[in-house]
Amino acid sequence: MTRKENLLVEIYNLRNQIAEIKGNTIVNIEEFSQTRKFRDEAAEWKEYELKLRIEELKKSLEKAKVEAAQQAAAEAFYATEQGQVFKRECEEKRALLCIEYDNAESSTLLNLQMLINNALGAQWHVGRLSTSYVEFAVVDAENKPIFGQSVSIYYEKKCWLGGERFQINVGTCGSHDLLPEERGYTMADFYIGIGKLHANTELLETIKNALFYYAERIADIQKEVRELDELVKNPTRA
């Protein structure tokens, strides 16, 4: 065999070890190394690329061994009465965190809805909310934007550009009739509302604080969930 073919054999050997640990199908290296496909694959790679891949697979193999040992220890622990109690407690804590997550979202939406309605009017509705933006618009009876356009506020307490981000995006609503036959909520309601929003510094500060608090609370809950999931995955860690 050439040097590159020997390196490729080592790669497949490491892949097989990882596959065996994970319970996946392994390759018959002795048979595969006699094929045209194997020789073509070896020819396609540069020698340094094969060596780098070997080092990556060695790290993956060590990681797979650690994870397999953790899984075996976890399974043995959960087979005990103590382990079953521990798992139930973790599941209950996770369920409570999920409820906290939903409550944080619903209470923030309700608060924002009240603030917007009081300041801009009952025709405004708060829509989607995430930890980086919130949308609201003038809506119809089905809570759909009448003008096909939502207003978006983007926010971030620690922006990667430095400082806080608290910005609004109001796009064009397209062409529309200046004197519609059916009066109701008009474009004036939309633009008057945007003007009121810009002019009300106290309202904007309240909205910003509510959004920042929401994002921080959600981040805390998500961190607790991740830590809890990791503890369930590896309950015997020191």
Backbone torsions as a table, in degrees:
resi	resn	phi	psi	omega
1	MET	NA	151.7	174.7
2	THR	-77.5	169.4	178.6
3	ARG	-60.9	-41.8	-178.9
4	LYS	-66.5	-36.7	178.3
5	GLU	-66.6	-38.5	176.8
6	ASN	-64.7	-38.8	177.5
7	LEU	-65.7	-38.2	179.2
8	LEU	-67.5	-35.3	175.0
9	VAL	-61.0	-42.3	178.7
10	GLU	-62.7	-38.8	178.0
11	ILE	-61.1	-47.4	-179.8
12	TYR	-67.0	-31.8	176.7
13	ASN	-65.1	-42.8	177.9
14	LEU	-66.3	-40.3	177.0
15	ARG	-60.8	-39.9	179.3
16	ASN	-64.9	-39.9	179.1
17	GLN	-63.1	-41.5	178.6
18	ILE	-66.8	-43.0	-179.4
19	ALA	-63.2	-39.2	179.7
20	GLU	-63.9	-40.9	178.7
21	ILE	-63.5	-40.4	-177.4
22	LYS	-86.4	-2.9	178.5
23	GLY	79.0	23.2	179.7
24	ASN	-96.5	170.6	-179.0
25	THR	-69.9	138.5	178.1
26	ILE	-106.1	161.6	-177.8
27	VAL	-99.6	138.1	173.6
28	ASN	-77.3	96.8	-172.4
29	ILE	-66.5	-37.6	-178.3
30	GLU	-60.5	-43.1	179.4
31	GLU	-73.9	-41.8	-176.3
32	PHE	-65.3	-34.6	-177.6
33	SER	-67.8	-12.5	179.1
34	GLN	-92.4	-1.9	-174.3
35	THR	-91.9	161.1	176.1
36	ARG	-66.4	-35.1	-179.6
37	LYS	-60.3	-41.8	179.2
38	PHE	-63.6	-46.8	-179.0
39	ARG	-63.7	-38.6	178.8
40	ASP	-66.7	-39.3	179.9
41	GLU	-64.8	-42.4	178.8
42	ALA	-62.8	-37.9	-178.4
43	ALA	-68.9	-29.8	-177.2
44	GLU	-70.6	-29.6	-175.4
45	TRP	-90.2	149.8	169.6
46	LYS	-85.2	153.6	-174.2
47	GLU	-61.3	-41.6	-178.6
48	TYR	-66.8	-30.6	177.8
49	GLU	-67.0	-40.3	178.3
50	LEU	-65.1	-40.3	179.3
51	LYS	-65.4	-40.4	177.2
52	LEU	-63.2	-40.6	179.3
53	ARG	-64.1	-36.4	178.0
54	ILE	-62.8	-44.1	179.7
55	GLU	-63.6	-39.7	178.5
56	GLU	-64.0	-41.9	-179.0
57	LEU	-69.1	-33.1	176.8
58	LYS	-62.5	-42.0	177.1
59	LYS	-65.0	-40.7	179.1
60	SER	-65.1	-35.9	178.9
61	LEU	-65.5	-44.5	178.6
62	GLU	-62.8	-40.4	178.0
63	LYS	-63.6	-42.1	179.7
64	ALA	-63.7	-36.8	178.6
65	LYS	-65.5	-43.9	179.4
66	VAL	-63.2	-45.3	-179.1
67	GLU	-64.5	-38.3	178.8
68	ALA	-65.7	-40.3	178.4
69	ALA	-65.5	-40.7	177.9
70	GLN	-63.0	-42.8	-179.2
71	GLN	-64.8	-41.8	179.1
72	ALA	-63.3	-42.1	179.2
73	ALA	-65.9	-39.3	179.2
74	ALA	-64.9	-44.0	180.0
75	GLU	-62.8	-39.9	178.6
76	ALA	-66.4	-38.8	179.8
77	PHE	-67.4	-43.8	-178.3
78	TYR	-72.4	-11.0	175.4
79	ALA	-79.7	-10.8	179.5
80	THR	-94.5	162.5	178.0
81	GLU	-63.9	-40.2	178.1
82	GLN	-59.9	-42.1	-179.8
83	GLY	-65.4	-39.3	179.5
84	GLN	-65.2	-40.0	177.5
85	VAL	-64.1	-44.7	180.0
86	PHE	-59.6	-44.2	-178.8
87	LYS	-64.5	-41.9	178.9
88	ARG	-62.4	-41.8	179.5
89	GLU	-62.6	-40.9	179.0
90	CYS	-65.9	-40.6	178.9
91	GLU	-64.3	-38.5	178.3
92	GLU	-66.6	-41.0	178.1
93	LYS	-63.9	-39.9	-179.8
94	ARG	-65.8	-40.2	178.7
95	ALA	-62.2	-40.2	178.3
96	LEU	-66.0	-37.8	177.9
97	LEU	-65.5	-37.6	177.7
98	CYS	-64.9	-37.8	177.0
99	ILE	-66.0	-42.4	177.4
100	GLU	-60.0	-39.6	178.6
101	TYR	-60.8	-49.8	-179.8
102	ASP	-63.2	-40.0	-179.8
103	ASN	-66.2	-39.5	178.7
104	ALA	-62.9	-40.7	179.8
105	GLU	-68.4	-48.7	-176.5
106	SER	-66.7	-39.5	-179.9
107	SER	-68.9	-36.5	177.8
108	THR	-67.4	-43.2	177.3
109	LEU	-61.1	-42.4	-180.0
110	LEU	-64.0	-42.6	179.3
111	ASN	-64.2	-45.8	179.0
112	LEU	-63.6	-39.8	178.9
113	GLN	-60.9	-43.1	179.7
114	MET	-64.4	-44.1	179.8
115	LEU	-61.9	-45.4	-178.8
116	ILE	-66.4	-44.9	-179.4
117	ASN	-62.9	-43.7	-179.0
118	ASN	-63.6	-35.6	-175.1
119	ALA	-91.6	-37.8	-172.7
120	LEU	-108.8	-22.0	179.7
121	GLY	123.0	162.0	-175.9
122	ALA	-68.9	-15.7	-178.0
123	GLN	-76.6	-7.8	-179.3
124	TRP	-93.8	142.0	-178.4
125	HIS	-135.8	132.4	176.4
126	VAL	-83.2	128.7	-177.3
127	GLY	-103.5	-113.8	-175.2
128	ARG	-72.8	142.8	179.0
129	LEU	-133.5	131.0	173.2
130	SER	-134.4	-176.0	180.0
131	THR	-83.0	10.0	177.6
132	SER	-136.4	-12.0	178.0
133	TYR	-158.6	161.2	174.2
134	VAL	-139.3	144.0	-180.0
135	GLU	-117.4	144.8	173.3
136	PHE	-150.5	160.0	-173.9
137	ALA	-162.3	165.6	167.9
138	VAL	-76.6	126.7	-172.3
139	VAL	-123.7	164.5	175.8
140	ASP	-92.8	-166.5	-176.8
141	ALA	-64.5	-21.0	-179.2
142	GLU	-100.0	15.1	179.4
143	ASN	61.8	30.9	176.0
144	LYS	-103.1	138.1	179.8
145	PRO	-55.6	124.5	-176.9
146	ILE	-66.6	-39.0	-174.8
147	PHE	-99.3	11.0	178.5
148	GLY	68.5	19.7	-176.3
149	GLN	-139.6	128.7	175.0
150	SER	-104.9	155.3	173.0
151	VAL	-96.3	133.9	-179.2
152	SER	-118.0	132.2	171.6
153	ILE	-110.0	122.4	178.4
154	TYR	-102.9	134.7	-175.8
155	TYR	-143.1	151.0	178.6
156	GLU	-164.4	124.9	-176.7
157	LYS	-71.1	-37.0	178.0
158	LYS	-124.2	87.2	-178.4
159	CYS	-73.9	144.4	-179.1
160	TRP	-65.4	-19.4	176.7
161	LEU	-82.0	-9.3	-179.0
162	GLY	107.1	134.4	179.2
163	GLY	77.3	-166.3	-178.5
164	GLU	-92.0	155.4	172.3
165	ARG	-120.0	125.0	176.6
166	PHE	-149.8	89.3	-171.3
167	GLN	-127.2	153.8	178.8
168	ILE	-116.0	146.8	177.4
169	ASN	-127.6	111.7	177.7
170	VAL	-118.7	104.5	-178.5
171	GLY	-86.6	176.0	178.0
172	THR	-68.2	146.2	177.4
173	CYS	-99.8	7.2	177.3
174	GLY	79.1	-177.9	178.9
175	SER	-70.4	146.0	179.0
176	HIS	-157.6	158.9	-178.8
177	ASP	-72.7	126.0	179.4
178	LEU	-73.7	-26.2	178.4
179	LEU	-128.2	74.1	-178.2
180	PRO	-65.9	146.6	179.5
181	GLU	-67.2	-40.8	179.9
182	GLU	-95.0	112.3	179.2
183	ARG	-85.0	150.2	179.3
184	GLY	-177.9	-134.4	171.3
185	TYR	-74.9	127.7	-176.0
186	THR	-114.8	179.7	177.1
187	MET	-61.7	-27.0	177.8
188	ALA	-60.2	-39.9	178.8
189	ASP	-60.1	-38.2	-179.0
190	PHE	-66.2	-54.3	-175.0
191	TYR	-73.4	-32.5	174.4
192	ILE	-63.1	-42.1	178.1
193	GLY	-61.7	-42.4	178.4
194	ILE	-62.9	-40.3	178.0
195	GLY	-63.7	-43.7	177.9
196	LYS	-60.7	-40.0	-179.2
197	LEU	-62.8	-48.1	-179.6
198	HIS	-62.7	-33.9	-174.9
199	ALA	-81.5	-16.1	-174.0
200	ASN	-99.1	84.7	-177.6
201	THR	-61.2	-38.5	-179.8
202	GLU	-63.5	-41.9	177.9
203	LEU	-63.1	-44.9	-178.7
204	LEU	-62.6	-40.3	177.3
205	GLU	-63.8	-39.7	179.3
206	THR	-65.6	-43.0	178.5
207	ILE	-63.7	-44.3	-179.9
208	LYS	-60.3	-46.5	-179.8
209	ASN	-63.1	-39.3	179.2
210	ALA	-64.8	-41.3	-179.6
211	LEU	-68.9	-42.3	178.9
212	PHE	-63.9	-41.6	179.1
213	TYR	-63.3	-42.7	179.4
214	TYR	-60.2	-48.0	-178.5
215	ALA	-61.4	-40.8	179.5
216	GLU	-66.6	-41.3	-179.7
217	ARG	-65.7	-43.3	178.6
218	ILE	-63.0	-41.4	178.9
219	ALA	-62.1	-40.2	178.6
220	ASP	-64.0	-44.3	-180.0
221	ILE	-63.7	-44.9	179.9
222	GLN	-61.9	-37.9	177.4
223	LYS	-64.4	-43.3	178.7
224	GLU	-63.0	-39.2	179.1
225	VAL	-65.5	-44.3	179.0
226	ARG	-61.1	-43.6	179.8
227	GLU	-65.0	-39.0	179.3
228	LEU	-67.4	-41.7	178.2
229	ASP	-62.7	-38.3	179.0
230	GLU	-68.3	-36.7	178.3
231	LEU	-66.9	-39.5	177.1
232	VAL	-65.5	-37.7	179.6
233	LYS	-68.2	-35.2	-177.7
234	ASN	-134.2	70.9	-173.5
235	PRO	-71.2	-16.2	-176.4
236	THR	-99.3	10.3	-179.4
237	ARG	-64.5	152.4	-176.3
238	ALA	-68.4	NA	NA
